[in-house]
């Protein structure tokens, strides 16, 4: 990890930063987080990330710092990028937004704090994983659909447990199910399947996180004439799929090579990675 953090808009040394035992993110998971990919000081799809943060503040009744805006967020990100990273290099930024200290389950305040961390990425462009992922299903705990299910909550216990099972089974990722036994998402990604030239992805009503890259990929698909279906997807639907894609804002698109003995292609995954990089160059003005 890089040597500096941004806390409520101020740059601080990582080694000097501490949290109180009363910290509500630590005590109750009372907050959300956001992962943003940055190239050359420019946050990719920053407007979509900001909209999701705004939705989270409304849902969780969080009150942001005075002057909070998309412009102030951009300033915080740029300042941290400049002290932590080389020009034109890609980096992963994690924004943790949480209610300030005080109270038990009933908080003393709705005022919120924003902590931003960053680390360099190995590749300056989106790259497709050379070896496809072999995935499994985590079915010990299922996700329920509610007002919180689409948020990236700091309370991520179900994802931690899924990843422990992934590690124990030597797999590349795990699919999470909703209360109806349908696919919700993967451990850190949204899920798409390709079938007969069309894309299918779990609708938000299926308890998936409303991923930024999910929305970007759906827009890219529309631009090139690929139909996207937001629907319910059963495990059995993977038997007939031509491809299975996993998407998130930092890694872009990853392809799945195998599930339950079924093998998949990566033709559309490759095309989407190429389209993402073209889009990034457009954002950077190159």
N, C-alpha and C positions, 0 to 999 in steps of 0.2 A: 504494500500500500504506500501511497505517496505521503510526503512529510507534513503537509498542511491540510487543515479542514476549514470549512466555512460554517460558522455558528451564528445564526441570526444576522447574517450579512457581514460578519467580521472574520478576518483570516486569523486562525490560531494554529500553533504548532500541535501536531497530533499528540506528541508526548506530554504536552501541557494540559490536554483536555481531559476533564473528568465529568462524571455525572453523579448526582446525589442519589443516595439510597431511596429517596422519595420520588425518583423519576418515574413517571407514569407509563412510559414505554417499557421500562424494565419491570415495573410491578404488574401492569395490567395489559400490556400490549395495546395501549391506548393511542393508536395512531396508524399512519399508513406510510408506505415508502414508494419511491419511484426510481426506476433505473433508466438512465438516459445515455445514449451514445453521442460523443462529441468528436467532431473532426475539425482541426484547425481553429479551435475556439468557437465553433458554431454548433449549437445543440440541434441534432436532427429531430425534426417534427416536434420542436419545443412547444408549439401552440397546442398540439394534442395532449402533450404531457401536462401543460398548465391547465387545460380544461378538465383533465382527470383529477388534478389536485384540487381544483375549485369544487368539483362534485364531491370530493371526499370531505372538504371542509364543511359543506352544507349538510351532508349526511351525518357527520360526527359532531356537528355543532362546534367547530373549532373557529377561533377568532385569530386571524393572522396579524402579523406586525403592521404598524401604521405604514402606509405607502406600499403595501404589498400589491404587486402587479406583475404582468408578464415581463415588463421592462426591468423591474427590480430583480426578478429571478434571473433574467439574462445577464444582468450585471454581476450577480453573485457567482454564476457559473463561469463567466469570463475571467473574473478575478482569481478564482481558484485554479482554473486551467492555466493561467499565465504563470503562477508560482509553482505549479506541480509538473507541468508537461512541456515537452519540446514543441515548437511551432509545427503545425501541419500533421502532428501525430494524433492517432485516435485514442480515446480514453473512455472508460466507463465511469459514470457518476451515479452515486446513490444518494437520493434525497430522503431523509427521514423526517417526517412531520408528526409531532406528538404534542399532546396537551401538557401544559406546564405542571410542575410539582404541586402537590397539595390534595388532601382528602383521601378517603378510602374509595369505595366504589363511587360515591358521590364526590365529584371534583369540587375543589374550592374555586376554580376558575376555568373558563373555556379558552383562555389565551394559549396560543400555541408557539412552539419553537421549531426552527428548521435547521437541521444538521446536514451538511453536504460533504461527502467523501468522494475520492476519486482514485483510480488506478489506471495505468497504461494498458492498452490492448496490444496483442501480438500482431494484429493485421490492421493496416490503415484502410482497407476496403472490406466490404462484406465478402466472406468466403464460404463456400459450401463445404461441409465436412467431407473429407476424402473417403472415409469409411462410414457407411451407413449405420444408424443406430439399431440395435436390437432392443425392443421395448417389451414391457410387461404391464400388468394391471395391479394397482393397489386397491384392495377392496375391504380393508379392515375398518376404515372410517369413510363415510361418503359425505359429499358436500350438499348442503341444503341451499335451495334458492331463496334469497331474501334480499333486503336492501343493502346488505354488506357483501354479498357474494361476488359482486363485480369489482370490488375495491381490492387494492393490493395491501392488505392489512399487515401491520407489524407482527400481529399474532398469527404466525404461519406454521403452527404445530402440525397440521395435517400434511403439509408439504415436506416438513422435516422427516416425519415418519415414513412418508413415501420414498424419500431419498435414502433413508436407512435401509429400507427393503430393497431398493435399487442396488445399493452397494453390496448388500448381502447376497443378492442373486447374480451379481456381476453383469448387470444390464446397463444400457445407455440412458434409459429414462423409463418413467412409469406413467401410465394413464390413470387419472382419477375419475371416479364415477359420481353421479349425483344420486339423490334419494330414490330415483326410479331405475337405477342401474344403467343409465345411459352415460356416454362419455361426456365429461365436463371439460377437461383440459389435461395437460401433462404437468409434471412437477414444477416447471418454471416457464411453461410455454402454452400458447393456444394450439389447437389441433385442427388441421385441414386434411381431408382426404380427396384424392382425385379419382374420378370415375367417369369413364367415357367422355373425357375432355371437359368435365365440369368440376367445380370446387364445391365441397360440402364442409361446413364448419358448425360446431354447436352454437345455437342461438344463445343470447345472454340469459334467456329464461331457463337454460340448462345448467345454470350456476357457474359458468365460466367467468374468469376475470375479463374485463373489457380492455384487452391488450391494445397498446398503441400500434404495434406491428401488425396485429390482426386487422385493424382498420386500414393501415397502409397497403397491406397485401390485397385486401378486397378492392381498394381503389385501383391499384395497378392491374388487377384482373379485369376490372371493368374497362380500363383504358385499352386493353388488347383484345377485348371481345370474349373474355372467358366468363361464363355465367357462374355466379356465386350463390349458393343456397344455404341460408341460415336455418338450421333445422335441428332435430334430435338425431343422434348417431349412436347406434347400438354396437356392441363389440362384434357381433356377427357381420356388421356392415364392412368391417375391415377385411373380411375374406374376399370380397368382390372388388376391393379398391385396387387401382393401378399404382397409386403412390400414397404415402402418408407423410405430411409435412408438419414440422413443429416450428412455431414462430415466436420470437420475442424481440424487444427493441434493441438489445445489445448484440445478440448473435445473428439476427436477421432470420434466415431460413435454414433449418436443418432437415435432412431427409432420413427417413426410417427405411432400413433395408430388410427388416424381418420382424414378424410378430406371429407367434404360435405356428412357426414353420412356413408361413406365407412370406414370399419374397417380393420386394417392390422395386420399381424403377425410380429414377431421379430426373427424368427429362424435364418436367414442369418445374421442379425445384431448381434446377440449373438455370432455366429461363428467368425465374423470379429473382434469383441472386444477381444475374446480369442486369435486370431491369432496376433493381434496388440501387446498384452502383451507378447506373446512368442517372437515376433520380438524385442521388447524393451529389454527383458532379454538378447537376443543375442547381441544387440548393447552395452549393459552394460558389456558384457563379463561374464555373470553369468550362 
